[in-house]
Amino acid sequence: MENGFRGYHPFVLFFYYVCVGVLAMYFNHPLFLLVACLVLIGVNSTHDKGKALKKWIPMLIGMSTIIILVNPFLNSRGTTIFFYFRGKQVTLEATMYGIVMALSLVIILLMFISFNLILNGNKFLFVFSKFLPKTAFLTMLVIRFVPLLKRRFDEINDVQRIRGMTIASGTIRERAKSAMVMLQILLTWSLEEAIETADSMKARGYGIGKRSPYVPYKMDKRDKGWLLTLMLLFSVCIAGGIFGYGKIIIYPELGTLQFYLFDWVMLVCMTLLMSFPLLVEGREQVKWKFSM
């Protein structure tokens, strides 16, 4: 049994990530995006104490910095000019667009870090197996393929290093030769296991009849309650965005960043929606503390 956020029905979890992904691209006010980014950092910290997040932090910081610094020099749109660089104007609007784009991408990446930790293979298959069984199975294999290849390559590299073959030292020709040998071993290993997997699936009759889930997830009152809550908050955010709340005009001239009453309402609704895992985990911690 899984507790906390992981213990909810796969449809509830999947709908949460859909909401986060949509809102990350829907709102473009910097404050909205900054709050969403901070909330998702907290969400990832509750999953595995931030171990997966720490591996991505250097890349996220580097990517954001590059986008924010480079975009004003590549995009000359806007009316508020800071200065000229080699005949091209560097504008406030282009800088703000770079900040918004960087924050949106960071939110999407943070969402997928959490997604990979929470929606494992069985849950992912459960969500899509009734509608797209073959596509869901293929997608799960693709998601699993890259980390699996990396783990196998590390094992091959450790074994070959004991034998004196390494890609970390020597001439370029020697490194390339060692890398090709390791790559050949990796591909042979992967193809051989793929054939064994296909034979095993065929022997077990995969695809002949209706697929039954390995874990029979059932939606209870708790799941239905949170699903309705998420749908309500998501609907309010979408409706508010239609009327322009939570959004700013960037081009051709940067609009006001002033917050109105309904902007605050949208911000609270978005924060509550994205804080769903934090609320669940916090409630679990409180229950655990008072049960001792």
Secondary structure, 3 states (H helix, E strand, C coil): CCCHHHHCCHHHHHHHHHHHHHHHHHCCCHHHHHHHHHHHHHHHHHHHCCHHHHHHHHHHHHHHHHHHHHHHHHCCCCCCEEEEECCEEEEHHHHHHHHHHHHHHHHHHHHHHHHHHHCCHHHHHHHHCCCCHHHHHHHHHHHHHHHHHHHHHHHHHHHHHHCCCCCCCCCHHHHHHHHHHHHHHHHHHHHHHHHHHHHHHHHCCCCCCCCCCCCCCCCCHHHHHHHHHHHHHHHHHHHHHHCCCCCCCCCCCCCCCCCCHHHHHHHHHHHHHHCHHHHHHHHHHHHHHHHC
